[in-house]
Structure formats: C-alpha cells, structure tokens
Amino acid sequence: MRLLIIEDHPLFARAIRDEVIRLAPQNSVMIAGSAQDALDALRKQEFDLVLADLAIPGASGLSLLKQIRAQSTTRVAIISASDDPVMVHAVFAERAVGFISKASPPEAFSQALYLILAGASHFPEYVYAKSAPTPGAIQLTNREITVMRLIAAGKQNKEIARELALGIPTVKSHIKHIYAKLGVKTRVAASIKAGQCGILPSSASLT
C-alpha cells in the first residue's frame, strides 16, 4: 500500500511514518511538508491512503482536505493537534475516513491508525453516536450474515466453504457482495464495520 503523510513538523512526520511501518511493514510511505508538495505528489502518482495534518503551510481549516477531494479519490484521514468537535464533524462530513488527535495516548493512537490502515474508519465516539448507520441501514442476506460471522471468527475461504457446504467460488461471491455493501476492502475492515453497524456483536468485530 502506498501512503502519503502530509505533515510540516519533521519529528511528527517521522514518528507517524515509523508507526505506520511498524504496524504494516509492507507499506511504502512518502512525506510532504506543505499543501503544494502534497498536491504535486497526488498529481504525479496514486496513493492508497493520505494521512494529513490540516494546519500546514499553504492550507488552513478544511481547505487542504477539499483540495485533495477535488483532484483525488484516495482515502484521507486527518491527524491533528486540534480535536475541536466542530472541526471533527466537518472532517467527517467531507468524507474523510478518520480523525486521530495527536494528543491521544500512544496505545489509542496506534489502535486508531491500525484500523485506518486496515481499511476501516475511525472517529471519536461522539461522531459515531450521531452519524453511524443504524443496524438496518446496511442489509446483508441471512447467508451473508453467516459468512460475515465466520469471517469475523477468523475463518478462511476453504473453512467457510467446508462449514457451510458451499463451493469456494460461491464463498468468494458472498464475500464480494459483503465488501460492496459495507464499503470495505479487507476482512479486518469488514469485521470492524459489521460490528459498528450492529450486524455483528461489537465483541465479535475484532475476533
């Protein structure tokens, strides 16, 4: 996965990069220290994820997020020293996939970053309380719910096929439909999203 970190403070930039590499060593990470450098990088190559501070040279408030949205479809998460609820809600409304406060305890910061790297979203709980989908908002069939529960339990495609007496292509088809309905791309992200939306018990979403 290719990541772009937008951060003008070298120490913060290196710390975020090091944590990304620790959590997912296979990732390729680039750092941009200004809004212009970031937008230039996004024009030259594709990234799977952008981790951006909003307060950097050449941008203020939501302007950088809006500019990235205007020229790229890549996932964007905000890592900021400001955790003002109004700003956090505004970031959510701009379709970012996450918001992490730089003031978060190290373990909480790492967990939030891990979820975002895995393809899930992460915002403070008060955002989800007002904005998260209700259990009925995402409709999985009974069979898809069964498959989703097995995915959350850590079962691989062969195991799911054997347990449900299905062919592997059928299992893959169910998983494809589950991913599409949940708006995710990985098994971990699917498990987390299913827990958040009430499709699975929250205790099962990280099993």
C-alpha positions as CSV (number, residue, x, y, z in Angstrom):
1,M,0.0,0.0,0.0
2,R,1.2,3.5,-0.9
3,L,0.8,6.2,1.8
4,L,1.3,9.9,1.7
5,I,1.9,11.7,5.1
6,I,1.2,15.5,5.0
7,E,2.9,17.0,8.0
8,D,5.3,20.0,8.3
9,H,6.8,19.1,11.6
10,P,9.7,16.7,10.9
11,L,9.5,15.0,14.3
12,F,5.8,14.3,14.0
13,A,6.2,13.2,10.3
14,R,8.9,10.7,11.2
15,A,7.0,9.4,14.2
16,I,3.9,8.8,12.1
17,R,5.9,7.2,9.4
18,D,7.7,4.9,11.8
19,E,4.4,3.9,13.4
20,V,2.9,3.1,10.0
21,I,5.9,1.0,9.1
22,R,5.8,-0.8,12.5
23,L,2.1,-1.6,12.0
24,A,2.4,-2.6,8.3
25,P,6.0,-3.0,7.2
26,Q,5.0,-3.7,3.6
27,N,3.7,-0.1,3.2
28,S,5.5,2.5,1.0
29,V,5.5,5.9,2.7
30,M,6.1,9.4,1.3
31,I,6.2,12.6,3.3
32,A,5.1,16.1,2.1
33,G,5.7,19.1,4.2
34,S,3.4,21.6,2.6
35,A,0.0,21.7,0.9
36,Q,1.6,22.4,-2.5
37,D,4.1,19.5,-2.1
38,A,1.2,17.2,-1.2
39,L,-1.0,18.2,-4.2
40,D,2.0,17.9,-6.5
41,A,2.7,14.4,-5.2
42,L,-1.0,13.4,-5.7
43,R,-0.9,14.7,-9.3
44,K,2.2,12.6,-10.1
45,Q,1.2,9.3,-8.5
46,E,-1.6,7.4,-6.9
47,F,-1.8,6.7,-3.2
48,D,-4.0,4.3,-1.3
49,L,-4.2,6.5,1.8
50,V,-3.3,10.0,2.8
51,L,-2.6,10.9,6.4
52,A,-2.9,14.7,6.7
53,D,-2.5,17.4,9.3
54,L,-4.8,20.3,8.4
55,A,-2.6,23.0,9.8
56,I,0.3,23.1,7.4
57,P,1.9,25.8,5.1
58,G,-0.3,26.7,2.2
59,A,-3.6,25.5,3.8
60,S,-5.9,26.3,6.7
61,G,-9.0,24.7,8.1
62,L,-10.6,22.2,5.7
63,S,-9.0,23.8,2.5
64,L,-6.4,21.1,2.1
65,L,-9.0,18.3,2.5
66,K,-11.3,19.9,0.0
67,Q,-8.4,20.3,-2.5
68,I,-7.4,16.7,-2.1
69,R,-11.0,15.6,-2.6
70,A,-11.2,17.8,-5.8
71,Q,-8.3,16.0,-7.5
72,S,-8.1,12.5,-6.0
73,T,-10.4,9.7,-4.8
74,T,-7.8,8.3,-2.4
75,R,-8.8,7.7,1.2
76,V,-7.9,10.6,3.6
77,A,-7.5,10.5,7.3
78,I,-6.7,13.5,9.5
79,I,-4.1,13.5,12.2
80,S,-4.4,16.9,14.1
81,A,-3.4,18.7,17.2
82,S,-6.9,20.2,17.3
83,D,-9.7,17.9,18.3
84,D,-12.5,20.6,18.4
85,P,-15.8,18.7,17.9
86,V,-17.0,21.1,15.3
87,M,-13.9,20.5,13.2
88,V,-14.1,16.7,13.7
89,H,-17.7,16.7,12.5
90,A,-16.7,18.9,9.5
91,V,-13.9,16.4,8.6
92,F,-16.5,13.6,8.8
93,A,-18.9,15.5,6.6
94,E,-16.1,15.9,4.0
95,R,-16.0,12.1,3.7
96,A,-12.6,11.6,5.4
97,V,-12.1,8.0,6.7
98,G,-10.8,9.0,10.1
99,F,-9.6,11.6,12.6
100,I,-6.9,11.0,15.1
101,S,-5.8,13.5,17.8
102,K,-2.1,14.0,18.3
103,A,-2.9,14.2,22.0
104,S,-4.2,10.6,22.0
105,P,-2.4,8.2,24.4
106,P,0.1,6.1,22.4
107,E,-1.9,2.9,22.6
108,A,-5.1,4.7,21.4
109,F,-3.2,6.4,18.6
110,S,-1.7,3.2,17.4
111,Q,-5.1,1.4,17.5
112,A,-6.8,4.1,15.6
113,L,-4.0,4.1,13.0
114,Y,-4.2,0.4,12.7
115,L,-7.9,0.5,12.0
116,I,-7.5,3.1,9.2
117,L,-4.6,1.1,7.7
118,A,-6.8,-2.0,7.7
119,G,-9.4,-0.2,5.6
120,A,-11.8,0.8,8.4
121,S,-12.8,4.2,9.6
122,H,-12.1,5.8,12.9
123,F,-13.6,8.9,14.6
124,P,-14.2,9.8,18.2
125,E,-17.2,8.0,19.6
126,Y,-19.4,11.1,19.7
127,V,-19.2,11.3,15.9
128,Y,-20.4,7.7,15.5
129,A,-23.2,8.3,18.1
130,K,-24.7,10.9,15.8
131,S,-23.7,9.6,12.4
132,A,-23.2,5.9,12.4
133,P,-25.6,3.8,10.3
134,T,-28.4,2.1,12.2
135,P,-28.4,-1.7,12.3
136,G,-31.0,-1.8,9.5
137,A,-29.2,0.7,7.2
138,I,-26.9,-1.9,5.7
139,Q,-28.8,-5.0,4.7
140,L,-27.0,-8.3,4.4
141,T,-28.8,-11.5,3.5
142,N,-29.0,-14.3,6.1
143,R,-26.4,-16.2,4.2
144,E,-24.1,-13.1,4.1
145,I,-24.5,-12.6,7.8
146,T,-23.5,-16.2,8.4
147,V,-20.4,-15.8,6.2
148,M,-19.6,-12.5,7.9
149,R,-19.7,-14.1,11.3
150,L,-17.3,-16.8,10.1
151,I,-15.0,-14.1,8.6
152,A,-15.1,-12.3,12.0
153,A,-14.1,-15.6,13.7
154,G,-11.0,-15.7,11.5
155,K,-12.2,-18.5,9.1
156,Q,-10.5,-18.7,5.7
157,N,-12.5,-19.3,2.5
158,K,-11.8,-23.0,2.5
159,E,-13.0,-23.4,6.1
160,I,-16.1,-21.3,5.4
161,A,-16.9,-23.4,2.3
162,R,-16.5,-26.6,4.2
163,E,-18.6,-25.5,7.2
164,L,-21.4,-24.2,5.0
165,A,-21.2,-26.9,2.4
166,L,-20.6,-24.4,-0.4
167,G,-18.1,-24.1,-3.2
168,I,-15.2,-21.7,-2.8
169,P,-16.4,-19.6,-5.8
170,T,-19.7,-19.2,-4.0
171,V,-18.0,-18.1,-0.8
172,K,-15.9,-15.6,-2.7
173,S,-19.0,-14.2,-4.3
174,H,-20.7,-13.8,-0.9
175,I,-17.6,-12.0,0.4
176,K,-17.5,-9.7,-2.6
177,H,-21.1,-8.7,-2.0
178,I,-20.4,-8.2,1.7
179,Y,-17.5,-5.9,0.9
180,A,-19.5,-3.9,-1.5
181,K,-22.4,-3.4,0.9
182,L,-20.1,-2.5,3.8
183,G,-17.9,-0.3,1.6
184,V,-14.7,-2.1,2.7
185,K,-11.8,-3.9,1.0
186,T,-10.4,-6.3,3.7
187,R,-11.6,-8.9,6.1
188,V,-10.5,-6.9,9.1
189,A,-12.3,-3.8,7.9
190,A,-15.4,-5.8,7.2
191,S,-15.4,-7.3,10.7
192,I,-15.0,-3.8,12.3
193,K,-17.6,-2.2,10.1
194,A,-20.1,-5.0,10.7
195,G,-19.6,-4.6,14.5
196,Q,-20.1,-0.8,14.3
197,C,-23.3,-1.2,12.3
198,G,-24.8,-3.7,14.6
199,I,-24.7,-6.6,12.1
200,L,-22.4,-8.4,14.5
201,P,-22.0,-8.1,18.2
202,S,-19.3,-5.5,18.8
203,S,-17.3,-8.0,20.8
204,A,-17.1,-10.2,17.7
205,S,-15.9,-7.5,15.4
206,L,-12.2,-7.8,16.3
207,T,-12.1,-11.6,17.0
